[in-house]
Each structure stands twice: as structure tokens, then as C-alpha cells.
Amino acid sequence: VSRLSIPAPIFDFGSVNEGQVVEAIFPIQNSGNANLEIKKIQVACGCTAAVVDSPVIAPGAQGSLKVSFNTEGFHGQKVKTL
């Protein structure tokens, strides 16, 4: 059985200027004993994008998920999920 683990699943970009594209990289781990296959990442809206460095993570191995958020048209505090 594969098991996805994200040690730090929350990232705070802090204060940024409207119109800026901000990025974060999340380490992801397979803490199971079978290959973890990532087939789809669902983002909150079109302003958010996510790309995994490898669609298959071996047991005990680690990969990364690069997330970007385009702040164009946004003001104030925002929370986005994937």
C-alpha cells in the first residue's frame, strides 16, 4: 500500500504585492511499501497551479510538488488549497 505524506502541508507567503506570482515547493513522501502514483492534482482555481517532479514515487522515497499562485486581481488575505 502506498501512503502520501506531506511533512509541511501549509505555506504562508506573507505579504506580497498584487499581481505577483509566488511559488512554494512542498516535499512529498511515500511512507508506504508500494509505488505511489500521482495521477491528478486538483487546484482551487485557475490562479493556482501545481506540478509534481515525478508522477511515481517509490516506497520510502521523496519527491516535490511545486505550487504557484498568481495574485493578479486579489487583495487582502487569501487561502488556496490543492
PyMOL Python script that loads the backbone (N, CA, C, O; Angstrom):
from pymol import cmd

cmd.read_pdbstr("""\
ATOM      1  N   VAL A   1       0.843  -1.171   0.000  1.00  0.00           N
ATOM      2  CA  VAL A   1       0.000   0.000   0.000  1.00  0.00           C
ATOM      3  C   VAL A   1       0.894   1.242   0.000  1.00  0.00           C
ATOM      4  O   VAL A   1       1.829   1.345   0.794  1.00  0.00           O
ATOM      5  N   SER A   2       0.596   2.184  -0.900  1.00  0.00           N
ATOM      6  CA  SER A   2       1.337   3.451  -0.901  1.00  0.00           C
ATOM      7  C   SER A   2       0.687   4.410   0.090  1.00  0.00           C
ATOM      8  O   SER A   2      -0.500   4.294   0.397  1.00  0.00           O
ATOM      9  N   ARG A   3       1.476   5.353   0.582  1.00  0.00           N
ATOM     10  CA  ARG A   3       0.957   6.303   1.562  1.00  0.00           C
ATOM     11  C   ARG A   3       1.633   7.661   1.338  1.00  0.00           C
ATOM     12  O   ARG A   3       2.843   7.798   1.514  1.00  0.00           O
ATOM     13  N   LEU A   4       0.838   8.657   0.950  1.00  0.00           N
ATOM     14  CA  LEU A   4       1.335  10.006   0.713  1.00  0.00           C
ATOM     15  C   LEU A   4       1.483  10.743   2.039  1.00  0.00           C
ATOM     16  O   LEU A   4       0.550  10.796   2.840  1.00  0.00           O
ATOM     17  N   SER A   5       2.669  11.311   2.261  1.00  0.00           N
ATOM     18  CA  SER A   5       2.921  12.131   3.446  1.00  0.00           C
ATOM     19  C   SER A   5       3.466  13.474   2.986  1.00  0.00           C
ATOM     20  O   SER A   5       4.375  13.539   2.158  1.00  0.00           O
ATOM     21  N   ILE A   6       2.902  14.534   3.528  1.00  0.00           N
ATOM     22  CA  ILE A   6       3.398  15.887   3.261  1.00  0.00           C
ATOM     23  C   ILE A   6       3.765  16.469   4.616  1.00  0.00           C
ATOM     24  O   ILE A   6       2.887  16.906   5.361  1.00  0.00           O
ATOM     25  N   PRO A   7       5.074  16.480   4.951  1.00  0.00           N
ATOM     26  CA  PRO A   7       5.504  16.905   6.279  1.00  0.00           C
ATOM     27  C   PRO A   7       5.066  18.319   6.656  1.00  0.00           C
ATOM     28  O   PRO A   7       4.729  18.565   7.814  1.00  0.00           O
ATOM     29  N   ALA A   8       5.063  19.243   5.715  1.00  0.00           N
ATOM     30  CA  ALA A   8       4.670  20.634   5.995  1.00  0.00           C
ATOM     31  C   ALA A   8       3.612  21.039   4.962  1.00  0.00           C
ATOM     32  O   ALA A   8       3.950  21.655   3.952  1.00  0.00           O
ATOM     33  N   PRO A   9       2.332  20.702   5.200  1.00  0.00           N
ATOM     34  CA  PRO A   9       1.297  20.905   4.183  1.00  0.00           C
ATOM     35  C   PRO A   9       0.776  22.340   4.047  1.00  0.00           C
ATOM     36  O   PRO A   9      -0.055  22.610   3.179  1.00  0.00           O
ATOM     37  N   ILE A  10       1.250  23.259   4.888  1.00  0.00           N
ATOM     38  CA  ILE A  10       0.773  24.648   4.843  1.00  0.00           C
ATOM     39  C   ILE A  10       1.960  25.572   4.614  1.00  0.00           C
ATOM     40  O   ILE A  10       3.024  25.396   5.208  1.00  0.00           O
ATOM     41  N   PHE A  11       1.764  26.564   3.741  1.00  0.00           N
ATOM     42  CA  PHE A  11       2.810  27.551   3.469  1.00  0.00           C
ATOM     43  C   PHE A  11       2.198  28.939   3.501  1.00  0.00           C
ATOM     44  O   PHE A  11       1.161  29.178   2.881  1.00  0.00           O
ATOM     45  N   ASP A  12       2.830  29.848   4.215  1.00  0.00           N
ATOM     46  CA  ASP A  12       2.363  31.230   4.314  1.00  0.00           C
ATOM     47  C   ASP A  12       3.287  32.103   3.476  1.00  0.00           C
ATOM     48  O   ASP A  12       4.465  32.248   3.803  1.00  0.00           O
ATOM     49  N   PHE A  13       2.764  32.686   2.396  1.00  0.00           N
ATOM     50  CA  PHE A  13       3.561  33.561   1.539  1.00  0.00           C
ATOM     51  C   PHE A  13       3.799  34.923   2.179  1.00  0.00           C
ATOM     52  O   PHE A  13       4.623  35.698   1.694  1.00  0.00           O
ATOM     53  N   GLY A  14       3.094  35.221   3.253  1.00  0.00           N
ATOM     54  CA  GLY A  14       3.231  36.524   3.882  1.00  0.00           C
ATOM     55  C   GLY A  14       2.569  37.595   3.035  1.00  0.00           C
ATOM     56  O   GLY A  14       1.623  37.311   2.300  1.00  0.00           O
ATOM     57  N   SER A  15       3.057  38.822   3.130  1.00  0.00           N
ATOM     58  CA  SER A  15       2.511  39.934   2.348  1.00  0.00           C
ATOM     59  C   SER A  15       3.239  40.034   1.018  1.00  0.00           C
ATOM     60  O   SER A  15       4.469  40.069   0.974  1.00  0.00           O
ATOM     61  N   VAL A  16       2.475  40.080  -0.066  1.00  0.00           N
ATOM     62  CA  VAL A  16       3.041  40.228  -1.410  1.00  0.00           C
ATOM     63  C   VAL A  16       2.246  41.291  -2.147  1.00  0.00           C
ATOM     64  O   VAL A  16       1.112  41.596  -1.781  1.00  0.00           O
ATOM     65  N   ASN A  17       2.837  41.846  -3.172  1.00  0.00           N
ATOM     66  CA  ASN A  17       2.153  42.839  -3.989  1.00  0.00           C
ATOM     67  C   ASN A  17       1.170  42.166  -4.935  1.00  0.00           C
ATOM     68  O   ASN A  17       1.451  41.095  -5.473  1.00  0.00           O
ATOM     69  N   GLU A  18       0.018  42.793  -5.137  1.00  0.00           N
ATOM     70  CA  GLU A  18      -0.982  42.292  -6.082  1.00  0.00           C
ATOM     71  C   GLU A  18      -0.342  42.224  -7.467  1.00  0.00           C
ATOM     72  O   GLU A  18       0.363  43.145  -7.881  1.00  0.00           O
ATOM     73  N   GLY A  19      -0.594  41.133  -8.170  1.00  0.00           N
ATOM     74  CA  GLY A  19      -0.036  40.922  -9.497  1.00  0.00           C
ATOM     75  C   GLY A  19       1.211  40.057  -9.496  1.00  0.00           C
ATOM     76  O   GLY A  19       1.671  39.637 -10.558  1.00  0.00           O
ATOM     77  N   GLN A  20       1.758  39.788  -8.339  1.00  0.00           N
ATOM     78  CA  GLN A  20       2.964  38.967  -8.222  1.00  0.00           C
ATOM     79  C   GLN A  20       2.588  37.488  -8.291  1.00  0.00           C
ATOM     80  O   GLN A  20       1.548  37.088  -7.767  1.00  0.00           O
ATOM     81  N   VAL A  21       3.428  36.674  -8.933  1.00  0.00           N
ATOM     82  CA  VAL A  21       3.262  35.226  -8.922  1.00  0.00           C
ATOM     83  C   VAL A  21       4.231  34.686  -7.875  1.00  0.00           C
ATOM     84  O   VAL A  21       5.441  34.891  -7.971  1.00  0.00           O
ATOM     85  N   VAL A  22       3.692  34.002  -6.885  1.00  0.00           N
ATOM     86  CA  VAL A  22       4.507  33.452  -5.806  1.00  0.00           C
ATOM     87  C   VAL A  22       4.534  31.935  -5.918  1.00  0.00           C
ATOM     88  O   VAL A  22       3.575  31.319  -6.384  1.00  0.00           O
ATOM     89  N   GLU A  23       5.640  31.340  -5.485  1.00  0.00           N
ATOM     90  CA  GLU A  23       5.814  29.892  -5.595  1.00  0.00           C
ATOM     91  C   GLU A  23       6.296  29.296  -4.278  1.00  0.00           C
ATOM     92  O   GLU A  23       6.955  29.958  -3.476  1.00  0.00           O
ATOM     93  N   ALA A  24       5.952  28.037  -4.083  1.00  0.00           N
ATOM     94  CA  ALA A  24       6.439  27.270  -2.934  1.00  0.00           C
ATOM     95  C   ALA A  24       6.676  25.841  -3.403  1.00  0.00           C
ATOM     96  O   ALA A  24       6.009  25.354  -4.316  1.00  0.00           O
ATOM     97  N   ILE A  25       7.624  25.187  -2.774  1.00  0.00           N
ATOM     98  CA  ILE A  25       7.893  23.780  -3.080  1.00  0.00           C
ATOM     99  C   ILE A  25       7.631  22.968  -1.818  1.00  0.00           C
ATOM    100  O   ILE A  25       8.203  23.228  -0.760  1.00  0.00           O
ATOM    101  N   PHE A  26       6.754  21.981  -1.954  1.00  0.00           N
ATOM    102  CA  PHE A  26       6.396  21.111  -0.839  1.00  0.00           C
ATOM    103  C   PHE A  26       7.065  19.749  -1.036  1.00  0.00           C
ATOM    104  O   PHE A  26       6.877  19.129  -2.082  1.00  0.00           O
ATOM    105  N   PRO A  27       7.838  19.268  -0.061  1.00  0.00           N
ATOM    106  CA  PRO A  27       8.345  17.900  -0.154  1.00  0.00           C
ATOM    107  C   PRO A  27       7.188  16.929   0.073  1.00  0.00           C
ATOM    108  O   PRO A  27       6.348  17.140   0.948  1.00  0.00           O
ATOM    109  N   ILE A  28       7.158  15.876  -0.716  1.00  0.00           N
ATOM    110  CA  ILE A  28       6.148  14.827  -0.546  1.00  0.00           C
ATOM    111  C   ILE A  28       6.875  13.494  -0.420  1.00  0.00           C
ATOM    112  O   ILE A  28       7.896  13.271  -1.071  1.00  0.00           O
ATOM    113  N   GLN A  29       6.352  12.625   0.410  1.00  0.00           N
ATOM    114  CA  GLN A  29       6.991  11.342   0.673  1.00  0.00           C
ATOM    115  C   GLN A  29       6.005  10.201   0.471  1.00  0.00           C
ATOM    116  O   GLN A  29       4.800  10.354   0.666  1.00  0.00           O
ATOM    117  N   ASN A  30       6.544   9.060   0.077  1.00  0.00           N
ATOM    118  CA  ASN A  30       5.770   7.832   0.049  1.00  0.00           C
ATOM    119  C   ASN A  30       6.215   7.020   1.257  1.00  0.00           C
ATOM    120  O   ASN A  30       7.273   6.392   1.232  1.00  0.00           O
ATOM    121  N   SER A  31       5.416   7.033   2.307  1.00  0.00           N
ATOM    122  CA  SER A  31       5.767   6.303   3.520  1.00  0.00           C
ATOM    123  C   SER A  31       5.152   4.902   3.529  1.00  0.00           C
ATOM    124  O   SER A  31       5.134   4.233   4.563  1.00  0.00           O
ATOM    125  N   GLY A  32       4.652   4.465   2.379  1.00  0.00           N
ATOM    126  CA  GLY A  32       4.086   3.121   2.258  1.00  0.00           C
ATOM    127  C   GLY A  32       5.099   2.134   1.735  1.00  0.00           C
ATOM    128  O   GLY A  32       6.295   2.420   1.689  1.00  0.00           O
ATOM    129  N   ASN A  33       4.610   0.951   1.334  1.00  0.00           N
ATOM    130  CA  ASN A  33       5.501  -0.102   0.840  1.00  0.00           C
ATOM    131  C   ASN A  33       5.244  -0.461  -0.625  1.00  0.00           C
ATOM    132  O   ASN A  33       5.690  -1.509  -1.093  1.00  0.00           O
ATOM    133  N   ALA A  34       4.522   0.407  -1.356  1.00  0.00           N
ATOM    134  CA  ALA A  34       4.277   0.216  -2.798  1.00  0.00           C
ATOM    135  C   ALA A  34       4.452   1.566  -3.487  1.00  0.00           C
ATOM    136  O   ALA A  34       4.390   2.616  -2.848  1.00  0.00           O
ATOM    137  N   ASN A  35       4.670   1.522  -4.794  1.00  0.00           N
ATOM    138  CA  ASN A  35       4.816   2.769  -5.545  1.00  0.00           C
ATOM    139  C   ASN A  35       3.595   3.666  -5.353  1.00  0.00           C
ATOM    140  O   ASN A  35       2.457   3.199  -5.341  1.00  0.00           O
ATOM    141  N   LEU A  36       3.858   4.961  -5.203  1.00  0.00           N
ATOM    142  CA  LEU A  36       2.805   5.965  -5.118  1.00  0.00           C
ATOM    143  C   LEU A  36       2.705   6.625  -6.481  1.00  0.00           C
ATOM    144  O   LEU A  36       3.668   7.235  -6.945  1.00  0.00           O
ATOM    145  N   GLU A  37       1.551   6.513  -7.128  1.00  0.00           N
ATOM    146  CA  GLU A  37       1.342   7.103  -8.450  1.00  0.00           C
ATOM    147  C   GLU A  37       0.411   8.308  -8.315  1.00  0.00           C
ATOM    148  O   GLU A  37      -0.730   8.179  -7.871  1.00  0.00           O
ATOM    149  N   ILE A  38       0.913   9.479  -8.704  1.00  0.00           N
ATOM    150  CA  ILE A  38       0.124  10.706  -8.643  1.00  0.00           C
ATOM    151  C   ILE A  38      -0.453  10.935 -10.031  1.00  0.00           C
ATOM    152  O   ILE A  38       0.278  11.251 -10.969  1.00  0.00           O
ATOM    153  N   LYS A  39      -1.763  10.777 -10.160  1.00  0.00           N
ATOM    154  CA  LYS A  39      -2.423  10.874 -11.457  1.00  0.00           C
ATOM    155  C   LYS A  39      -3.022  12.253 -11.706  1.00  0.00           C
ATOM    156  O   LYS A  39      -3.109  12.690 -12.854  1.00  0.00           O
ATOM    157  N   LYS A  40      -3.433  12.939 -10.653  1.00  0.00           N
ATOM    158  CA  LYS A  40      -4.104  14.219 -10.823  1.00  0.00           C
ATOM    159  C   LYS A  40      -3.921  15.065  -9.571  1.00  0.00           C
ATOM    160  O   LYS A  40      -3.962  14.561  -8.449  1.00  0.00           O
ATOM    161  N   ILE A  41      -3.716  16.368  -9.786  1.00  0.00           N
ATOM    162  CA  ILE A  41      -3.669  17.326  -8.687  1.00  0.00           C
ATOM    163  C   ILE A  41      -4.766  18.341  -8.959  1.00  0.00           C
ATOM    164  O   ILE A  41      -4.749  19.018  -9.987  1.00  0.00           O
ATOM    165  N   GLN A  42      -5.691  18.446  -8.067  1.00  0.00           N
ATOM    166  CA  GLN A  42      -6.811  19.371  -8.236  1.00  0.00           C
ATOM    167  C   GLN A  42      -6.523  20.655  -7.472  1.00  0.00           C
ATOM    168  O   GLN A  42      -6.305  20.635  -6.261  1.00  0.00           O
ATOM    169  N   VAL A  43      -6.523  21.777  -8.197  1.00  0.00           N
ATOM    170  CA  VAL A  43      -6.249  23.079  -7.580  1.00  0.00           C
ATOM    171  C   VAL A  43      -7.549  23.823  -7.325  1.00  0.00           C
ATOM    172  O   VAL A  43      -8.587  23.509  -7.906  1.00  0.00           O
ATOM    173  N   ALA A  44      -7.473  24.822  -6.438  1.00  0.00           N
ATOM    174  CA  ALA A  44      -8.662  25.563  -6.010  1.00  0.00           C
ATOM    175  C   ALA A  44      -9.270  26.402  -7.130  1.00  0.00           C
ATOM    176  O   ALA A  44     -10.492  26.525  -7.218  1.00  0.00           O
ATOM    177  N   CYS A  45      -8.426  26.982  -7.987  1.00  0.00           N
ATOM    178  CA  CYS A  45      -8.933  27.841  -9.061  1.00  0.00           C
ATOM    179  C   CYS A  45      -7.854  28.003 -10.128  1.00  0.00           C
ATOM    180  O   CYS A  45      -6.755  27.466  -9.987  1.00  0.00           O
ATOM    181  N   GLY A  46      -8.158  28.732 -11.180  1.00  0.00           N
ATOM    182  CA  GLY A  46      -7.215  28.952 -12.265  1.00  0.00           C
ATOM    183  C   GLY A  46      -6.023  29.803 -11.876  1.00  0.00           C
ATOM    184  O   GLY A  46      -5.040  29.856 -12.616  1.00  0.00           O
ATOM    185  N   CYS A  47      -6.084  30.461 -10.749  1.00  0.00           N
ATOM    186  CA  CYS A  47      -4.978  31.307 -10.282  1.00  0.00           C
ATOM    187  C   CYS A  47      -3.882  30.485  -9.606  1.00  0.00           C
ATOM    188  O   CYS A  47      -2.808  31.005  -9.303  1.00  0.00           O
ATOM    189  N   THR A  48      -4.154  29.211  -9.375  1.00  0.00           N
ATOM    190  CA  THR A  48      -3.226  28.326  -8.674  1.00  0.00           C
ATOM    191  C   THR A  48      -2.830  27.187  -9.597  1.00  0.00           C
ATOM    192  O   THR A  48      -3.676  26.622 -10.290  1.00  0.00           O
ATOM    193  N   ALA A  49      -1.534  26.845  -9.609  1.00  0.00           N
ATOM    194  CA  ALA A  49      -1.042  25.733 -10.423  1.00  0.00           C
ATOM    195  C   ALA A  49      -0.130  24.865  -9.566  1.00  0.00           C
ATOM    196  O   ALA A  49       0.509  25.351  -8.633  1.00  0.00           O
ATOM    197  N   ALA A  50      -0.075  23.572  -9.893  1.00  0.00           N
ATOM    198  CA  ALA A  50       0.777  22.646  -9.157  1.00  0.00           C
ATOM    199  C   ALA A  50       1.372  21.629 -10.120  1.00  0.00           C
ATOM    200  O   ALA A  50       0.688  21.110 -11.002  1.00  0.00           O
ATOM    201  N   VAL A  51       2.667  21.353  -9.930  1.00  0.00           N
ATOM    202  CA  VAL A  51       3.373  20.385 -10.768  1.00  0.00           C
ATOM    203  C   VAL A  51       4.209  19.499  -9.861  1.00  0.00           C
ATOM    204  O   VAL A  51       4.960  19.989  -9.018  1.00  0.00           O
ATOM    205  N   VAL A  52       4.074  18.193 -10.040  1.00  0.00           N
ATOM    206  CA  VAL A  52       4.869  17.244  -9.263  1.00  0.00           C
ATOM    207  C   VAL A  52       6.119  16.907 -10.082  1.00  0.00           C
ATOM    208  O   VAL A  52       6.045  16.795 -11.305  1.00  0.00           O
ATOM    209  N   ASP A  53       7.262  16.745  -9.415  1.00  0.00           N
ATOM    210  CA  ASP A  53       8.506  16.479 -10.145  1.00  0.00           C
ATOM    211  C   ASP A  53       8.554  15.085 -10.746  1.00  0.00           C
ATOM    212  O   ASP A  53       9.257  14.867 -11.733  1.00  0.00           O
ATOM    213  N   SER A  54       7.826  14.142 -10.177  1.00  0.00           N
ATOM    214  CA  SER A  54       7.762  12.787 -10.719  1.00  0.00           C
ATOM    215  C   SER A  54       6.382  12.211 -10.409  1.00  0.00           C
ATOM    216  O   SER A  54       5.930  12.295  -9.267  1.00  0.00           O
ATOM    217  N   PRO A  55       5.702  11.629 -11.398  1.00  0.00           N
ATOM    218  CA  PRO A  55       4.371  11.080 -11.133  1.00  0.00           C
ATOM    219  C   PRO A  55       4.388   9.768 -10.336  1.00  0.00           C
ATOM    220  O   PRO A  55       3.345   9.328  -9.852  1.00  0.00           O
ATOM    221  N   VAL A  56       5.559   9.144 -10.199  1.00  0.00           N
ATOM    222  CA  VAL A  56       5.666   7.902  -9.427  1.00  0.00           C
ATOM    223  C   VAL A  56       6.775   8.081  -8.393  1.00  0.00           C
ATOM    224  O   VAL A  56       7.900   8.463  -8.715  1.00  0.00           O
ATOM    225  N   ILE A  57       6.420   7.793  -7.140  1.00  0.00           N
ATOM    226  CA  ILE A  57       7.386   7.874  -6.050  1.00  0.00           C
ATOM    227  C   ILE A  57       7.490   6.485  -5.422  1.00  0.00           C
ATOM    228  O   ILE A  57       6.494   5.908  -4.983  1.00  0.00           O
ATOM    229  N   ALA A  58       8.701   5.970  -5.390  1.00  0.00           N
ATOM    230  CA  ALA A  58       8.949   4.631  -4.850  1.00  0.00           C
ATOM    231  C   ALA A  58       8.748   4.610  -3.337  1.00  0.00           C
ATOM    232  O   ALA A  58       8.793   5.658  -2.693  1.00  0.00           O
ATOM    233  N   PRO A  59       8.526   3.427  -2.765  1.00  0.00           N
ATOM    234  CA  PRO A  59       8.384   3.311  -1.320  1.00  0.00           C
ATOM    235  C   PRO A  59       9.606   3.894  -0.605  1.00  0.00           C
ATOM    236  O   PRO A  59      10.745   3.590  -0.959  1.00  0.00           O
ATOM    237  N   GLY A  60       9.360   4.727   0.394  1.00  0.00           N
ATOM    238  CA  GLY A  60      10.434   5.337   1.167  1.00  0.00           C
ATOM    239  C   GLY A  60      11.100   6.521   0.489  1.00  0.00           C
ATOM    240  O   GLY A  60      11.954   7.173   1.090  1.00  0.00           O
ATOM    241  N   ALA A  61      10.726   6.812  -0.753  1.00  0.00           N
ATOM    242  CA  ALA A  61      11.356   7.906  -1.500  1.00  0.00           C
ATOM    243  C   ALA A  61      10.596   9.211  -1.303  1.00  0.00           C
ATOM    244  O   ALA A  61       9.494   9.247  -0.756  1.00  0.00           O
ATOM    245  N   GLN A  62      11.233  10.281  -1.774  1.00  0.00           N
ATOM    246  CA  GLN A  62      10.663  11.610  -1.643  1.00  0.00           C
ATOM    247  C   GLN A  62      10.649  12.296  -3.001  1.00  0.00           C
ATOM    248  O   GLN A  62      11.538  12.080  -3.826  1.00  0.00           O
ATOM    249  N   GLY A  63       9.640  13.120  -3.225  1.00  0.00           N
ATOM    250  CA  GLY A  63       9.539  13.948  -4.417  1.00  0.00           C
ATOM    251  C   GLY A  63       9.189  15.358  -3.974  1.00  0.00           C
ATOM    252  O   GLY A  63       9.279  15.697  -2.794  1.00  0.00           O
ATOM    253  N   SER A  64       8.789  16.172  -4.938  1.00  0.00           N
ATOM    254  CA  SER A  64       8.394  17.529  -4.576  1.00  0.00           C
ATOM    255  C   SER A  64       7.221  17.992  -5.426  1.00  0.00           C
ATOM    256  O   SER A  64       7.021  17.539  -6.553  1.00  0.00           O
ATOM    257  N   LEU A  65       6.466  18.892  -4.859  1.00  0.00           N
ATOM    258  CA  LEU A  65       5.302  19.486  -5.501  1.00  0.00           C
ATOM    259  C   LEU A  65       5.537  20.987  -5.553  1.00  0.00           C
ATOM    260  O   LEU A  65       5.615  21.643  -4.514  1.00  0.00           O
ATOM    261  N   LYS A  66       5.650  21.537  -6.770  1.00  0.00           N
ATOM    262  CA  LYS A  66       5.864  22.974  -6.948  1.00  0.00           C
ATOM    263  C   LYS A  66       4.507  23.627  -7.167  1.00  0.00           C
ATOM    264  O   LYS A  66       3.765  23.250  -8.074  1.00  0.00           O
ATOM    265  N   VAL A  67       4.192  24.608  -6.330  1.00  0.00           N
ATOM    266  CA  VAL A  67       2.901  25.282  -6.361  1.00  0.00           C
ATOM    267  C   VAL A  67       3.116  26.763  -6.646  1.00  0.00           C
ATOM    268  O   VAL A  67       4.011  27.388  -6.076  1.00  0.00           O
ATOM    269  N   SER A  68       2.290  27.323  -7.532  1.00  0.00           N
ATOM    270  CA  SER A  68       2.363  28.762  -7.798  1.00  0.00           C
ATOM    271  C   SER A  68       0.970  29.367  -7.676  1.00  0.00           C
ATOM    272  O   SER A  68      -0.041  28.717  -7.944  1.00  0.00           O
ATOM    273  N   PHE A  69       0.950  30.635  -7.263  1.00  0.00           N
ATOM    274  CA  PHE A  69      -0.297  31.373  -7.089  1.00  0.00           C
ATOM    275  C   PHE A  69      -0.116  32.739  -7.730  1.00  0.00           C
ATOM    276  O   PHE A  69       0.783  33.491  -7.354  1.00  0.00           O
ATOM    277  N   ASN A  70      -0.968  33.061  -8.696  1.00  0.00           N
ATOM    278  CA  ASN A  70      -0.946  34.352  -9.374  1.00  0.00           C
ATOM    279  C   ASN A  70      -1.890  35.284  -8.616  1.00  0.00           C
ATOM    280  O   ASN A  70      -3.098  35.052  -8.578  1.00  0.00           O
ATOM    281  N   THR A  71      -1.342  36.330  -8.020  1.00  0.00           N
ATOM    282  CA  THR A  71      -2.126  37.232  -7.182  1.00  0.00           C
ATOM    283  C   THR A  71      -2.848  38.324  -7.971  1.00  0.00           C
ATOM    284  O   THR A  71      -3.474  39.199  -7.373  1.00  0.00           O
ATOM    285  N   GLU A  72      -2.772  38.286  -9.287  1.00  0.00           N
ATOM    286  CA  GLU A  72      -3.437  39.296 -10.130  1.00  0.00           C
ATOM    287  C   GLU A  72      -4.930  39.367  -9.794  1.00  0.00           C
ATOM    288  O   GLU A  72      -5.643  38.368  -9.888  1.00  0.00           O
ATOM    289  N   GLY A  73      -5.391  40.549  -9.405  1.00  0.00           N
ATOM    290  CA  GLY A  73      -6.801  40.758  -9.099  1.00  0.00           C
ATOM    291  C   GLY A  73      -7.209  40.411  -7.682  1.00  0.00           C
ATOM    292  O   GLY A  73      -8.387  40.524  -7.343  1.00  0.00           O
ATOM    293  N   PHE A  74      -6.274  39.992  -6.847  1.00  0.00           N
ATOM    294  CA  PHE A  74      -6.586  39.632  -5.464  1.00  0.00           C
ATOM    295  C   PHE A  74      -6.071  40.698  -4.510  1.00  0.00           C
ATOM    296  O   PHE A  74      -4.993  41.256  -4.712  1.00  0.00           O
ATOM    297  N   HIS A  75      -6.845  40.974  -3.476  1.00  0.00           N
ATOM    298  CA  HIS A  75      -6.473  41.927  -2.436  1.00  0.00           C
ATOM    299  C   HIS A  75      -6.815  41.311  -1.090  1.00  0.00           C
ATOM    300  O   HIS A  75      -7.812  40.599  -0.968  1.00  0.00           O
ATOM    301  N   GLY A  76      -6.012  41.574  -0.095  1.00  0.00           N
ATOM    302  CA  GLY A  76      -6.289  41.055   1.241  1.00  0.00           C
ATOM    303  C   GLY A  76      -5.830  39.616   1.399  1.00  0.00           C
ATOM    304  O   GLY A  76      -5.202  39.042   0.510  1.00  0.00           O
ATOM    305  N   GLN A  77      -6.151  39.060   2.527  1.00  0.00           N
ATOM    306  CA  GLN A  77      -5.721  37.693   2.857  1.00  0.00           C
ATOM    307  C   GLN A  77      -6.485  36.671   2.017  1.00  0.00           C
ATOM    308  O   GLN A  77      -7.699  36.782   1.844  1.00  0.00           O
ATOM    309  N   LYS A  78      -5.767  35.677   1.498  1.00  0.00           N
ATOM    310  CA  LYS A  78      -6.374  34.613   0.698  1.00  0.00           C
ATOM    311  C   LYS A  78      -5.864  33.269   1.191  1.00  0.00           C
ATOM    312  O   LYS A  78      -4.736  33.159   1.671  1.00  0.00           O
ATOM    313  N   VAL A  79      -6.699  32.258   1.068  1.00  0.00           N
ATOM    314  CA  VAL A  79      -6.334  30.882   1.373  1.00  0.00           C
ATOM    315  C   VAL A  79      -6.670  30.061   0.143  1.00  0.00           C
ATOM    316  O   VAL A  79      -7.801  30.095  -0.342  1.00  0.00           O
ATOM    317  N   LYS A  80      -5.690  29.320  -0.363  1.00  0.00           N
ATOM    318  CA  LYS A  80      -5.887  28.456  -1.530  1.00  0.00           C
ATOM    319  C   LYS A  80      -5.525  27.030  -1.146  1.00  0.00           C
ATOM    320  O   LYS A  80      -4.635  26.806  -0.325  1.00  0.00           O
ATOM    321  N   THR A  81      -6.211  26.080  -1.735  1.00  0.00           N
ATOM    322  CA  THR A  81      -5.970  24.668  -1.423  1.00  0.00           C
ATOM    323  C   THR A  81      -5.750  23.886  -2.705  1.00  0.00           C
ATOM    324  O   THR A  81      -6.140  24.310  -3.793  1.00  0.00           O
ATOM    325  N   LEU A  82      -5.107  22.721  -2.546  1.00  0.00           N
ATOM    326  CA  LEU A  82      -4.991  21.754  -3.634  1.00  0.00           C
ATOM    327  C   LEU A  82      -5.329  20.401  -3.103  1.00  0.00           C
ATOM    328  O   LEU A  82      -5.298  19.421  -3.848  1.00  0.00           O
TER     329      LEU A  82
END
""", "prot")
cmd.dss("prot")
cmd.show_as("cartoon", "prot")
cmd.util.cbc("prot")
cmd.orient("prot")
